[in-house]
Amino acid sequence: MEFGRGPDFGPKPVQVGEEREVTIEAVASKGDGIAKVEGFVIFVPNAKVGEKIKVKITDVKRTCAIAEKIGEAGEAPTV
């Protein structure tokens, strides 16, 4: 029998402070939007299914991340 490391070990595809453009694919039971980056789940409060938004990663856990909405996808960054 062989035991793998599993998906919750190793480097995550996102880091705290990183900005990403994502599409909200679903809504979680508590109402947060759900996006994925390389299969890694990102919860985004106050986001709706189908939204294409820019988010900033605020917390990274073993199996998911939390992000805040900072704008619409494709928007120029504010200075």
PDB file with SEQRES, HELIX, SHEET and CRYST1 records, atoms N, CA, C and O in Angstrom:
SEQRES   1 A   79  MET GLU PHE GLY ARG GLY PRO ASP PHE GLY PRO LYS PRO          
SEQRES   2 A   79  VAL GLN VAL GLY GLU GLU ARG GLU VAL THR ILE GLU ALA          
SEQRES   3 A   79  VAL ALA SER LYS GLY ASP GLY ILE ALA LYS VAL GLU GLY          
SEQRES   4 A   79  PHE VAL ILE PHE VAL PRO ASN ALA LYS VAL GLY GLU LYS          
SEQRES   5 A   79  ILE LYS VAL LYS ILE THR ASP VAL LYS ARG THR CYS ALA          
SEQRES   6 A   79  ILE ALA GLU LYS ILE GLY GLU ALA GLY GLU ALA PRO THR          
SEQRES   7 A   79  VAL                                                          
SHEET    1 AA1 6 GLU A  19  THR A  23  0                                        
SHEET    2 AA1 6 LYS A  52  VAL A  60 -1                                        
SHEET    3 AA1 6 CYS A  64  GLU A  72 -1                                        
SHEET    4 AA1 6 PHE A  40  VAL A  44  1                                        
SHEET    5 AA1 6 GLY A  33  VAL A  37 -1                                        
SHEET    6 AA1 6 ALA A  26  VAL A  27 -1                                        
CRYST1    1.000    1.000    1.000  90.00  90.00  90.00 P 1           1          
ATOM      1  N   MET A   1       0.848  -1.177   0.000  1.00  0.00           N  
ATOM      2  CA  MET A   1       0.000   0.000   0.000  1.00  0.00           C  
ATOM      3  C   MET A   1       0.889   1.234   0.000  1.00  0.00           C  
ATOM      4  O   MET A   1       1.873   1.317   0.735  1.00  0.00           O  
ATOM      5  N   GLU A   2       0.519   2.184  -0.838  1.00  0.00           N  
ATOM      6  CA  GLU A   2       1.340   3.384  -0.979  1.00  0.00           C  
ATOM      7  C   GLU A   2       0.575   4.598  -0.461  1.00  0.00           C  
ATOM      8  O   GLU A   2      -0.611   4.760  -0.747  1.00  0.00           O  
ATOM      9  N   PHE A   3       1.245   5.432   0.288  1.00  0.00           N  
ATOM     10  CA  PHE A   3       0.614   6.627   0.825  1.00  0.00           C  
ATOM     11  C   PHE A   3       1.209   7.850   0.156  1.00  0.00           C  
ATOM     12  O   PHE A   3       2.426   8.038   0.159  1.00  0.00           O  
ATOM     13  N   GLY A   4       0.345   8.690  -0.423  1.00  0.00           N  
ATOM     14  CA  GLY A   4       0.810   9.920  -1.056  1.00  0.00           C  
ATOM     15  C   GLY A   4       0.787  11.068  -0.072  1.00  0.00           C  
ATOM     16  O   GLY A   4       0.265  10.958   1.037  1.00  0.00           O  
ATOM     17  N   ARG A   5       1.360  12.162  -0.503  1.00  0.00           N  
ATOM     18  CA  ARG A   5       1.378  13.361   0.336  1.00  0.00           C  
ATOM     19  C   ARG A   5       0.025  14.040   0.361  1.00  0.00           C  
ATOM     20  O   ARG A   5      -0.298  14.731   1.327  1.00  0.00           O  
ATOM     21  N   GLY A   6      -0.776  13.860  -0.683  1.00  0.00           N  
ATOM     22  CA  GLY A   6      -2.100  14.468  -0.715  1.00  0.00           C  
ATOM     23  C   GLY A   6      -2.062  15.893  -1.212  1.00  0.00           C  
ATOM     24  O   GLY A   6      -0.993  16.496  -1.309  1.00  0.00           O  
ATOM     25  N   PRO A   7      -3.231  16.436  -1.528  1.00  0.00           N  
ATOM     26  CA  PRO A   7      -3.308  17.769  -2.117  1.00  0.00           C  
ATOM     27  C   PRO A   7      -3.067  18.910  -1.136  1.00  0.00           C  
ATOM     28  O   PRO A   7      -2.885  20.051  -1.563  1.00  0.00           O  
ATOM     29  N   ASP A   8      -3.059  18.631   0.182  1.00  0.00           N  
ATOM     30  CA  ASP A   8      -2.923  19.714   1.152  1.00  0.00           C  
ATOM     31  C   ASP A   8      -1.482  19.930   1.608  1.00  0.00           C  
ATOM     32  O   ASP A   8      -1.241  20.626   2.595  1.00  0.00           O  
ATOM     33  N   PHE A   9      -0.529  19.339   0.899  1.00  0.00           N  
ATOM     34  CA  PHE A   9       0.875  19.559   1.203  1.00  0.00           C  
ATOM     35  C   PHE A   9       1.546  20.233   0.017  1.00  0.00           C  
ATOM     36  O   PHE A   9       1.043  20.182  -1.105  1.00  0.00           O  
ATOM     37  N   GLY A  10       2.680  20.862   0.272  1.00  0.00           N  
ATOM     38  CA  GLY A  10       3.418  21.484  -0.820  1.00  0.00           C  
ATOM     39  C   GLY A  10       2.963  22.906  -1.078  1.00  0.00           C  
ATOM     40  O   GLY A  10       2.105  23.432  -0.369  1.00  0.00           O  
ATOM     41  N   PRO A  11       3.538  23.523  -2.091  1.00  0.00           N  
ATOM     42  CA  PRO A  11       3.230  24.926  -2.375  1.00  0.00           C  
ATOM     43  C   PRO A  11       1.798  25.109  -2.866  1.00  0.00           C  
ATOM     44  O   PRO A  11       1.267  24.272  -3.596  1.00  0.00           O  
ATOM     45  N   LYS A  12       1.194  26.193  -2.462  1.00  0.00           N  
ATOM     46  CA  LYS A  12      -0.158  26.537  -2.897  1.00  0.00           C  
ATOM     47  C   LYS A  12      -0.048  27.430  -4.134  1.00  0.00           C  
ATOM     48  O   LYS A  12       0.960  28.116  -4.303  1.00  0.00           O  
ATOM     49  N   PRO A  13      -1.067  27.435  -5.004  1.00  0.00           N  
ATOM     50  CA  PRO A  13      -0.997  28.252  -6.219  1.00  0.00           C  
ATOM     51  C   PRO A  13      -1.221  29.745  -5.974  1.00  0.00           C  
ATOM     52  O   PRO A  13      -1.087  30.548  -6.897  1.00  0.00           O  
ATOM     53  N   VAL A  14      -1.565  30.125  -4.732  1.00  0.00           N  
ATOM     54  CA  VAL A  14      -1.748  31.541  -4.393  1.00  0.00           C  
ATOM     55  C   VAL A  14      -1.021  31.842  -3.093  1.00  0.00           C  
ATOM     56  O   VAL A  14      -0.761  30.942  -2.295  1.00  0.00           O  
ATOM     57  N   GLN A  15      -0.690  33.131  -2.880  1.00  0.00           N  
ATOM     58  CA  GLN A  15      -0.020  33.568  -1.660  1.00  0.00           C  
ATOM     59  C   GLN A  15      -0.732  34.796  -1.116  1.00  0.00           C  
ATOM     60  O   GLN A  15      -1.346  35.547  -1.874  1.00  0.00           O  
ATOM     61  N   VAL A  16      -0.653  35.002   0.193  1.00  0.00           N  
ATOM     62  CA  VAL A  16      -1.247  36.175   0.822  1.00  0.00           C  
ATOM     63  C   VAL A  16      -0.679  37.434   0.179  1.00  0.00           C  
ATOM     64  O   VAL A  16       0.531  37.551  -0.017  1.00  0.00           O  
ATOM     65  N   GLY A  17      -1.560  38.373  -0.146  1.00  0.00           N  
ATOM     66  CA  GLY A  17      -1.158  39.638  -0.754  1.00  0.00           C  
ATOM     67  C   GLY A  17      -1.191  39.620  -2.269  1.00  0.00           C  
ATOM     68  O   GLY A  17      -1.149  40.676  -2.901  1.00  0.00           O  
ATOM     69  N   GLU A  18      -1.264  38.444  -2.856  1.00  0.00           N  
ATOM     70  CA  GLU A  18      -1.286  38.312  -4.313  1.00  0.00           C  
ATOM     71  C   GLU A  18      -2.637  38.767  -4.869  1.00  0.00           C  
ATOM     72  O   GLU A  18      -3.681  38.537  -4.258  1.00  0.00           O  
ATOM     73  N   GLU A  19      -2.602  39.412  -6.031  1.00  0.00           N  
ATOM     74  CA  GLU A  19      -3.825  39.821  -6.717  1.00  0.00           C  
ATOM     75  C   GLU A  19      -4.040  38.913  -7.915  1.00  0.00           C  
ATOM     76  O   GLU A  19      -3.101  38.609  -8.651  1.00  0.00           O  
ATOM     77  N   ARG A  20      -5.292  38.478  -8.110  1.00  0.00           N  
ATOM     78  CA  ARG A  20      -5.650  37.573  -9.204  1.00  0.00           C  
ATOM     79  C   ARG A  20      -6.971  38.006  -9.814  1.00  0.00           C  
ATOM     80  O   ARG A  20      -7.807  38.617  -9.148  1.00  0.00           O  
ATOM     81  N   GLU A  21      -7.149  37.684 -11.087  1.00  0.00           N  
ATOM     82  CA  GLU A  21      -8.450  37.839 -11.729  1.00  0.00           C  
ATOM     83  C   GLU A  21      -9.095  36.469 -11.751  1.00  0.00           C  
ATOM     84  O   GLU A  21      -8.494  35.499 -12.212  1.00  0.00           O  
ATOM     85  N   VAL A  22     -10.331  36.389 -11.247  1.00  0.00           N  
ATOM     86  CA  VAL A  22     -11.029  35.109 -11.145  1.00  0.00           C  
ATOM     87  C   VAL A  22     -12.468  35.255 -11.625  1.00  0.00           C  
ATOM     88  O   VAL A  22     -12.998  36.361 -11.734  1.00  0.00           O  
ATOM     89  N   THR A  23     -13.083  34.119 -11.908  1.00  0.00           N  
ATOM     90  CA  THR A  23     -14.507  34.061 -12.224  1.00  0.00           C  
ATOM     91  C   THR A  23     -15.185  33.269 -11.118  1.00  0.00           C  
ATOM     92  O   THR A  23     -14.741  32.175 -10.767  1.00  0.00           O  
ATOM     93  N   ILE A  24     -16.259  33.819 -10.572  1.00  0.00           N  
ATOM     94  CA  ILE A  24     -16.993  33.137  -9.510  1.00  0.00           C  
ATOM     95  C   ILE A  24     -17.818  32.019 -10.139  1.00  0.00           C  
ATOM     96  O   ILE A  24     -18.668  32.265 -10.995  1.00  0.00           O  
ATOM     97  N   GLU A  25     -17.558  30.791  -9.704  1.00  0.00           N  
ATOM     98  CA  GLU A  25     -18.182  29.606 -10.295  1.00  0.00           C  
ATOM     99  C   GLU A  25     -19.410  29.125  -9.533  1.00  0.00           C  
ATOM    100  O   GLU A  25     -20.290  28.489 -10.114  1.00  0.00           O  
ATOM    101  N   ALA A  26     -19.477  29.421  -8.243  1.00  0.00           N  
ATOM    102  CA  ALA A  26     -20.573  28.929  -7.407  1.00  0.00           C  
ATOM    103  C   ALA A  26     -20.657  29.799  -6.158  1.00  0.00           C  
ATOM    104  O   ALA A  26     -19.827  30.682  -5.939  1.00  0.00           O  
ATOM    105  N   VAL A  27     -21.682  29.530  -5.339  1.00  0.00           N  
ATOM    106  CA  VAL A  27     -21.831  30.233  -4.070  1.00  0.00           C  
ATOM    107  C   VAL A  27     -21.868  29.185  -2.961  1.00  0.00           C  
ATOM    108  O   VAL A  27     -22.601  28.200  -3.052  1.00  0.00           O  
ATOM    109  N   ALA A  28     -21.079  29.403  -1.921  1.00  0.00           N  
ATOM    110  CA  ALA A  28     -21.010  28.482  -0.784  1.00  0.00           C  
ATOM    111  C   ALA A  28     -22.265  28.605   0.075  1.00  0.00           C  
ATOM    112  O   ALA A  28     -23.045  29.543  -0.086  1.00  0.00           O  
ATOM    113  N   SER A  29     -22.452  27.663   0.977  1.00  0.00           N  
ATOM    114  CA  SER A  29     -23.640  27.648   1.830  1.00  0.00           C  
ATOM    115  C   SER A  29     -23.764  28.906   2.689  1.00  0.00           C  
ATOM    116  O   SER A  29     -24.873  29.294   3.056  1.00  0.00           O  
ATOM    117  N   LYS A  30     -22.644  29.546   3.012  1.00  0.00           N  
ATOM    118  CA  LYS A  30     -22.686  30.776   3.815  1.00  0.00           C  
ATOM    119  C   LYS A  30     -22.776  32.030   2.953  1.00  0.00           C  
ATOM    120  O   LYS A  30     -22.776  33.144   3.475  1.00  0.00           O  
ATOM    121  N   GLY A  31     -22.853  31.852   1.621  1.00  0.00           N  
ATOM    122  CA  GLY A  31     -23.052  32.985   0.729  1.00  0.00           C  
ATOM    123  C   GLY A  31     -21.807  33.537   0.064  1.00  0.00           C  
ATOM    124  O   GLY A  31     -21.912  34.436  -0.770  1.00  0.00           O  
ATOM    125  N   ASP A  32     -20.633  33.029   0.407  1.00  0.00           N  
ATOM    126  CA  ASP A  32     -19.403  33.502  -0.237  1.00  0.00           C  
ATOM    127  C   ASP A  32     -19.304  32.945  -1.651  1.00  0.00           C  
ATOM    128  O   ASP A  32     -19.716  31.814  -1.910  1.00  0.00           O  
ATOM    129  N   GLY A  33     -18.755  33.747  -2.565  1.00  0.00           N  
ATOM    130  CA  GLY A  33     -18.503  33.266  -3.909  1.00  0.00           C  
ATOM    131  C   GLY A  33     -17.338  32.293  -3.893  1.00  0.00           C  
ATOM    132  O   GLY A  33     -16.436  32.398  -3.062  1.00  0.00           O  
ATOM    133  N   ILE A  34     -17.368  31.340  -4.826  1.00  0.00           N  
ATOM    134  CA  ILE A  34     -16.299  30.351  -4.928  1.00  0.00           C  
ATOM    135  C   ILE A  34     -15.642  30.469  -6.297  1.00  0.00           C  
ATOM    136  O   ILE A  34     -16.307  30.387  -7.330  1.00  0.00           O  
ATOM    137  N   ALA A  35     -14.331  30.662  -6.287  1.00  0.00           N  
ATOM    138  CA  ALA A  35     -13.533  30.664  -7.515  1.00  0.00           C  
ATOM    139  C   ALA A  35     -12.451  29.602  -7.336  1.00  0.00           C  
ATOM    140  O   ALA A  35     -12.215  29.132  -6.223  1.00  0.00           O  
ATOM    141  N   LYS A  36     -11.799  29.228  -8.429  1.00  0.00           N  
ATOM    142  CA  LYS A  36     -10.697  28.271  -8.341  1.00  0.00           C  
ATOM    143  C   LYS A  36      -9.509  28.778  -9.140  1.00  0.00           C  
ATOM    144  O   LYS A  36      -9.660  29.332 -10.229  1.00  0.00           O  
ATOM    145  N   VAL A  37      -8.319  28.575  -8.574  1.00  0.00           N  
ATOM    146  CA  VAL A  37      -7.062  28.864  -9.254  1.00  0.00           C  
ATOM    147  C   VAL A  37      -6.276  27.558  -9.249  1.00  0.00           C  
ATOM    148  O   VAL A  37      -5.877  27.070  -8.191  1.00  0.00           O  
ATOM    149  N   GLU A  38      -6.057  27.001 -10.424  1.00  0.00           N  
ATOM    150  CA  GLU A  38      -5.364  25.713 -10.550  1.00  0.00           C  
ATOM    151  C   GLU A  38      -6.004  24.651  -9.655  1.00  0.00           C  
ATOM    152  O   GLU A  38      -5.305  23.836  -9.052  1.00  0.00           O  
ATOM    153  N   GLY A  39      -7.345  24.667  -9.571  1.00  0.00           N  
ATOM    154  CA  GLY A  39      -8.080  23.699  -8.766  1.00  0.00           C  
ATOM    155  C   GLY A  39      -8.159  24.036  -7.288  1.00  0.00           C  
ATOM    156  O   GLY A  39      -8.855  23.351  -6.538  1.00  0.00           O  
ATOM    157  N   PHE A  40      -7.460  25.075  -6.853  1.00  0.00           N  
ATOM    158  CA  PHE A  40      -7.429  25.486  -5.446  1.00  0.00           C  
ATOM    159  C   PHE A  40      -8.599  26.432  -5.191  1.00  0.00           C  
ATOM    160  O   PHE A  40      -8.745  27.435  -5.889  1.00  0.00           O  
ATOM    161  N   VAL A  41      -9.434  26.124  -4.197  1.00  0.00           N  
ATOM    162  CA  VAL A  41     -10.651  26.891  -3.922  1.00  0.00           C  
ATOM    163  C   VAL A  41     -10.324  28.212  -3.239  1.00  0.00           C  
ATOM    164  O   VAL A  41      -9.518  28.275  -2.311  1.00  0.00           O  
ATOM    165  N   ILE A  42     -10.982  29.278  -3.733  1.00  0.00           N  
ATOM    166  CA  ILE A  42     -10.848  30.607  -3.137  1.00  0.00           C  
ATOM    167  C   ILE A  42     -12.245  31.118  -2.818  1.00  0.00           C  
ATOM    168  O   ILE A  42     -13.098  31.197  -3.702  1.00  0.00           O  
ATOM    169  N   PHE A  43     -12.481  31.467  -1.548  1.00  0.00           N  
ATOM    170  CA  PHE A  43     -13.759  32.023  -1.122  1.00  0.00           C  
ATOM    171  C   PHE A  43     -13.682  33.546  -1.175  1.00  0.00           C  
ATOM    172  O   PHE A  43     -12.726  34.150  -0.688  1.00  0.00           O  
ATOM    173  N   VAL A  44     -14.715  34.159  -1.780  1.00  0.00           N  
ATOM    174  CA  VAL A  44     -14.751  35.612  -1.934  1.00  0.00           C  
ATOM    175  C   VAL A  44     -16.091  36.131  -1.416  1.00  0.00           C  
ATOM    176  O   VAL A  44     -17.114  35.933  -2.071  1.00  0.00           O  
ATOM    177  N   PRO A  45     -16.109  36.798  -0.244  1.00  0.00           N  
ATOM    178  CA  PRO A  45     -17.363  37.354   0.264  1.00  0.00           C  
ATOM    179  C   PRO A  45     -17.956  38.379  -0.707  1.00  0.00           C  
ATOM    180  O   PRO A  45     -17.226  39.074  -1.414  1.00  0.00           O  
ATOM    181  N   ASN A  46     -19.275  38.460  -0.730  1.00  0.00           N  
ATOM    182  CA  ASN A  46     -20.015  39.450  -1.527  1.00  0.00           C  
ATOM    183  C   ASN A  46     -19.772  39.327  -3.024  1.00  0.00           C  
ATOM    184  O   ASN A  46     -19.771  40.333  -3.733  1.00  0.00           O  
ATOM    185  N   ALA A  47     -19.567  38.125  -3.508  1.00  0.00           N  
ATOM    186  CA  ALA A  47     -19.385  37.901  -4.945  1.00  0.00           C  
ATOM    187  C   ALA A  47     -20.505  37.001  -5.449  1.00  0.00           C  
ATOM    188  O   ALA A  47     -20.993  36.131  -4.727  1.00  0.00           O  
ATOM    189  N   LYS A  48     -20.905  37.221  -6.700  1.00  0.00           N  
ATOM    190  CA  LYS A  48     -22.020  36.477  -7.285  1.00  0.00           C  
ATOM    191  C   LYS A  48     -21.533  35.575  -8.412  1.00  0.00           C  
ATOM    192  O   LYS A  48     -20.521  35.855  -9.055  1.00  0.00           O  
ATOM    193  N   VAL A  49     -22.264  34.494  -8.641  1.00  0.00           N  
ATOM    194  CA  VAL A  49     -21.939  33.548  -9.705  1.00  0.00           C  
ATOM    195  C   VAL A  49     -21.855  34.281 -11.040  1.00  0.00           C  
ATOM    196  O   VAL A  49     -22.726  35.082 -11.379  1.00  0.00           O  
ATOM    197  N   GLY A  50     -20.799  33.997 -11.787  1.00  0.00           N  
ATOM    198  CA  GLY A  50     -20.608  34.590 -13.108  1.00  0.00           C  
ATOM    199  C   GLY A  50     -19.793  35.870 -13.107  1.00  0.00           C  
ATOM    200  O   GLY A  50     -19.348  36.314 -14.165  1.00  0.00           O  
ATOM    201  N   GLU A  51     -19.585  36.477 -11.934  1.00  0.00           N  
ATOM    202  CA  GLU A  51     -18.782  37.706 -11.870  1.00  0.00           C  
ATOM    203  C   GLU A  51     -17.332  37.417 -12.233  1.00  0.00           C  
ATOM    204  O   GLU A  51     -16.761  36.417 -11.796  1.00  0.00           O  
ATOM    205  N   LYS A  52     -16.746  38.288 -13.026  1.00  0.00           N  
ATOM    206  CA  LYS A  52     -15.314  38.239 -13.326  1.00  0.00           C  
ATOM    207  C   LYS A  52     -14.706  39.415 -12.580  1.00  0.00           C  
ATOM    208  O   LYS A  52     -14.936  40.574 -12.925  1.00  0.00           O  
ATOM    209  N   ILE A  53     -13.927  39.100 -11.551  1.00  0.00           N  
ATOM    210  CA  ILE A  53     -13.449  40.130 -10.635  1.00  0.00           C  
ATOM    211  C   ILE A  53     -11.962  39.993 -10.360  1.00  0.00           C  
ATOM    212  O   ILE A  53     -11.346  38.958 -10.614  1.00  0.00           O  
ATOM    213  N   LYS A  54     -11.412  41.074  -9.834  1.00  0.00           N  
ATOM    214  CA  LYS A  54     -10.031  41.068  -9.350  1.00  0.00           C  
ATOM    215  C   LYS A  54     -10.118  40.937  -7.834  1.00  0.00           C  
ATOM    216  O   LYS A  54     -10.892  41.638  -7.183  1.00  0.00           O  
ATOM    217  N   VAL A  55      -9.310  40.027  -7.279  1.00  0.00           N  
ATOM    218  CA  VAL A  55      -9.312  39.794  -5.840  1.00  0.00           C  
ATOM    219  C   VAL A  55      -7.898  39.891  -5.287  1.00  0.00           C  
ATOM    220  O   VAL A  55      -6.911  39.745  -6.007  1.00  0.00           O  
ATOM    221  N   LYS A  56      -7.834  40.144  -3.981  1.00  0.00           N  
ATOM    222  CA  LYS A  56      -6.560  40.133  -3.262  1.00  0.00           C  
ATOM    223  C   LYS A  56      -6.651  39.027  -2.214  1.00  0.00           C  
ATOM    224  O   LYS A  56      -7.580  39.006  -1.407  1.00  0.00           O  
ATOM    225  N   ILE A  57      -5.690  38.114  -2.229  1.00  0.00           N  
ATOM    226  CA  ILE A  57      -5.680  36.989  -1.295  1.00  0.00           C  
ATOM    227  C   ILE A  57      -5.340  37.509   0.102  1.00  0.00           C  
ATOM    228  O   ILE A  57      -4.318  38.167   0.293  1.00  0.00           O  
ATOM    229  N   THR A  58      -6.215  37.205   1.089  1.00  0.00           N  
ATOM    230  CA  THR A  58      -6.004  37.692   2.453  1.00  0.00           C  
ATOM    231  C   THR A  58      -5.592  36.594   3.431  1.00  0.00           C  
ATOM    232  O   THR A  58      -5.023  36.882   4.484  1.00  0.00           O  
ATOM    233  N   ASP A  59      -5.879  35.327   3.086  1.00  0.00           N  
ATOM    234  CA  ASP A  59      -5.516  34.215   3.966  1.00  0.00           C  
ATOM    235  C   ASP A  59      -5.403  32.947   3.125  1.00  0.00           C  
ATOM    236  O   ASP A  59      -6.226  32.710   2.241  1.00  0.00           O  
ATOM    237  N   VAL A  60      -4.395  32.140   3.396  1.00  0.00           N  
ATOM    238  CA  VAL A  60      -4.224  30.868   2.691  1.00  0.00           C  
ATOM    239  C   VAL A  60      -4.174  29.757   3.736  1.00  0.00           C  
ATOM    240  O   VAL A  60      -3.345  29.769   4.645  1.00  0.00           O  
ATOM    241  N   LYS A  61      -5.086  28.799   3.579  1.00  0.00           N  
ATOM    242  CA  LYS A  61      -5.153  27.655   4.482  1.00  0.00           C  
ATOM    243  C   LYS A  61      -4.669  26.413   3.744  1.00  0.00           C  
ATOM    244  O   LYS A  61      -4.211  26.512   2.605  1.00  0.00           O  
ATOM    245  N   ARG A  62      -4.765  25.251   4.375  1.00  0.00           N  
ATOM    246  CA  ARG A  62      -4.279  24.013   3.744  1.00  0.00           C  
ATOM    247  C   ARG A  62      -5.015  23.680   2.456  1.00  0.00           C  
ATOM    248  O   ARG A  62      -4.399  23.257   1.477  1.00  0.00           O  
ATOM    249  N   THR A  63      -6.335  23.871   2.452  1.00  0.00           N  
ATOM    250  CA  THR A  63      -7.125  23.421   1.304  1.00  0.00           C  
ATOM    251  C   THR A  63      -7.881  24.525   0.580  1.00  0.00           C  
ATOM    252  O   THR A  63      -8.564  24.257  -0.408  1.00  0.00           O  
ATOM    253  N   CYS A  64      -7.771  25.762   1.053  1.00  0.00           N  
ATOM    254  CA  CYS A  64      -8.498  26.862   0.419  1.00  0.00           C  
ATOM    255  C   CYS A  64      -7.857  28.194   0.788  1.00  0.00           C  
ATOM    256  O   CYS A  64      -6.947  28.262   1.614  1.00  0.00           O  
ATOM    257  N   ALA A  65      -8.354  29.243   0.156  1.00  0.00           N  
ATOM    258  CA  ALA A  65      -7.880  30.595   0.464  1.00  0.00           C  
ATOM    259  C   ALA A  65      -9.086  31.517   0.602  1.00  0.00           C  
ATOM    260  O   ALA A  65     -10.178  31.203   0.127  1.00  0.00           O  
ATOM    261  N   ILE A  66      -8.878  32.647   1.252  1.00  0.00           N  
ATOM    262  CA  ILE A  66      -9.889  33.687   1.391  1.00  0.00           C  
ATOM    263  C   ILE A  66      -9.354  34.910   0.664  1.00  0.00           C  
ATOM    264  O   ILE A  66      -8.169  35.230   0.758  1.00  0.00           O  
ATOM    265  N   ALA A  67     -10.236  35.594  -0.065  1.00  0.00           N  
ATOM    266  CA  ALA A  67      -9.816  36.785  -0.803  1.00  0.00           C  
ATOM    267  C   ALA A  67     -10.873  37.866  -0.669  1.00  0.00           C  
ATOM    268  O   ALA A  67     -12.035  37.584  -0.380  1.00  0.00           O  
ATOM    269  N   GLU A  68     -10.455  39.108  -0.883  1.00  0.00           N  
ATOM    270  CA  GLU A  68     -11.414  40.216  -0.906  1.00  0.00           C  
ATOM    271  C   GLU A  68     -11.493  40.764  -2.321  1.00  0.00           C  
ATOM    272  O   GLU A  68     -10.500  40.822  -3.046  1.00  0.00           O  
ATOM    273  N   LYS A  69     -12.695  41.162  -2.689  1.00  0.00           N  
ATOM    274  CA  LYS A  69     -12.921  41.741  -4.011  1.00  0.00           C  
ATOM    275  C   LYS A  69     -12.327  43.144  -4.029  1.00  0.00           C  
ATOM    276  O   LYS A  69     -12.613  43.959  -3.151  1.00  0.00           O  
ATOM    277  N   ILE A  70     -11.487  43.426  -5.049  1.00  0.00           N  
ATOM    278  CA  ILE A  70     -10.878  44.756  -5.138  1.00  0.00           C  
ATOM    279  C   ILE A  70     -11.239  45.479  -6.430  1.00  0.00           C  
ATOM    280  O   ILE A  70     -10.843  46.628  -6.624  1.00  0.00           O  
ATOM    281  N   GLY A  71     -11.986  44.821  -7.315  1.00  0.00           N  
ATOM    282  CA  GLY A  71     -12.392  45.484  -8.551  1.00  0.00           C  
ATOM    283  C   GLY A  71     -12.916  44.489  -9.564  1.00  0.00           C  
ATOM    284  O   GLY A  71     -13.014  43.291  -9.298  1.00  0.00           O  
ATOM    285  N   GLU A  72     -13.247  45.010 -10.723  1.00  0.00           N  
ATOM    286  CA  GLU A  72     -13.706  44.168 -11.821  1.00  0.00           C  
ATOM    287  C   GLU A  72     -12.498  43.680 -12.613  1.00  0.00           C  
ATOM    288  O   GLU A  72     -11.484  44.374 -12.688  1.00  0.00           O  
ATOM    289  N   ALA A  73     -12.599  42.502 -13.197  1.00  0.00           N  
ATOM    290  CA  ALA A  73     -11.511  41.958 -14.015  1.00  0.00           C  
ATOM    291  C   ALA A  73     -11.233  42.900 -15.173  1.00  0.00           C  
ATOM    292  O   ALA A  73     -12.159  43.436 -15.783  1.00  0.00           O  
ATOM    293  N   GLY A  74      -9.964  43.098 -15.472  1.00  0.00           N  
ATOM    294  CA  GLY A  74      -9.575  43.955 -16.584  1.00  0.00           C  
ATOM    295  C   GLY A  74      -9.445  45.425 -16.236  1.00  0.00           C  
ATOM    296  O   GLY A  74      -9.005  46.216 -17.070  1.00  0.00           O  
ATOM    297  N   GLU A  75      -9.822  45.815 -15.009  1.00  0.00           N  
ATOM    298  CA  GLU A  75      -9.687  47.215 -14.592  1.00  0.00           C  
ATOM    299  C   GLU A  75      -8.220  47.545 -14.363  1.00  0.00           C  
ATOM    300  O   GLU A  75      -7.443  46.709 -13.901  1.00  0.00           O  
ATOM    301  N   ALA A  76      -7.860  48.771 -14.693  1.00  0.00           N  
ATOM    302  CA  ALA A  76      -6.506  49.243 -14.394  1.00  0.00           C  
ATOM    303  C   ALA A  76      -6.385  49.413 -12.883  1.00  0.00           C  
ATOM    304  O   ALA A  76      -7.352  49.815 -12.236  1.00  0.00           O  
ATOM    305  N   PRO A  77      -5.229  49.119 -12.308  1.00  0.00           N  
ATOM    306  CA  PRO A  77      -5.066  49.293 -10.861  1.00  0.00           C  
ATOM    307  C   PRO A  77      -5.152  50.762 -10.469  1.00  0.00           C  
ATOM    308  O   PRO A  77      -4.721  51.644 -11.212  1.00  0.00           O  
ATOM    309  N   THR A  78      -5.717  51.010  -9.285  1.00  0.00           N  
ATOM    310  CA  THR A  78      -5.800  52.381  -8.792  1.00  0.00           C  
ATOM    311  C   THR A  78      -4.476  52.762  -8.156  1.00  0.00           C  
ATOM    312  O   THR A  78      -3.830  51.946  -7.498  1.00  0.00           O  
ATOM    313  N   VAL A  79      -4.081  54.011  -8.359  1.00  0.00           N  
ATOM    314  CA  VAL A  79      -2.791  54.469  -7.847  1.00  0.00           C  
ATOM    315  C   VAL A  79      -2.996  55.396  -6.685  1.00  0.00           C  
ATOM    316  O   VAL A  79      -2.025  55.891  -6.112  1.00  0.00           O  
TER     317      VAL A  79                                                      
END                                                                             
